[in-house]
Amino acid sequence: MPGNKHIAVSKMKPGQTGKIIEIQGGQGLTARLGALGIIPGRNITKISDMLMRGPVTVKSGSTQVAIGYGMADKIIVELN
């Protein structure tokens, strides 16, 4: 779709919401994020982040969790 922007959760601004399009990682990462409810097709909101590539707090459904910057960098979303 024209005009839709795909970016990593790590690059989102706090308060932005997007639909998870893809998880760019292996089976282990996909399973770990899936256990947290972070799966393609669901919406995810970036709550906060830390300076210097620190943890990123996100909310997907009713789950709010802090994930590492590297994990957040592998979750690709389409901004709403």
N, C-alpha and C positions, 0 to 999 in steps of 0.2 A: 504494500500500500504506500503510495507516495506521501511524504510528510511524516511518516512514523520513524522514530529514531530508536535504534537499538544500541544500548550501552550496558556496561557492566554495573552491577549494584554499587561497586566501590566508587564509581564515577558519579552516581546520583547525588543530588543535594538532599540534606535532611528534609523530610516532609514530602518528597516526591514519591509517587506510586507508579508501578509499572507491572505489566503482565510478564511472567517468566516465560521466555521463549526457549531457552536452552541452558543446559549446564555443561560447561566445557571441562569435563573432568572424567576420570575413570569411574569404574563401577563402585569403588569404595566411597568416593566423594558423593556420587549420586545417591547411594544408599544412605549415607550419613545425613545428607540434607533432606532426603525423603522421610527419614525418621522424625525430622523436625517439622515436617509439613511443607517443606520448600521443594516444590515439584513444578515442572513445566505446566503451564495453563492456569496457574493460580496467580493472584495478585500479591505483590510484595511492596511494602512501604519501608523506606529507609528512615529510621527514627533518629539516629545520631551516628557520628563517627569520631575518631580521635585523630589527633595530628600525627604525622609521620608514619602512616601506614599501620595504625593501631586497629583494635577491634571495631567492628561495625555492628550497630544494633539495628535489627530489622524486625518487621512484623508481617507474618503471613497467616491469614485466617485469624484464629484467636491466640496464636503462638507468637510471643515476642522473645527473641534470643539474640545474644551477641555471638558473632562469628568472626573468624580471622579475616584480615584484609585479603589474603590470598584466596580464600574461599569466596569472598564477596566479588573478587575480580573475575571469577569463573562463572558467575550467575549472570546471564545475559537477559535483559528485559526490553520490552517495548514500552516506552513511556506512555502513560495515559494522558 
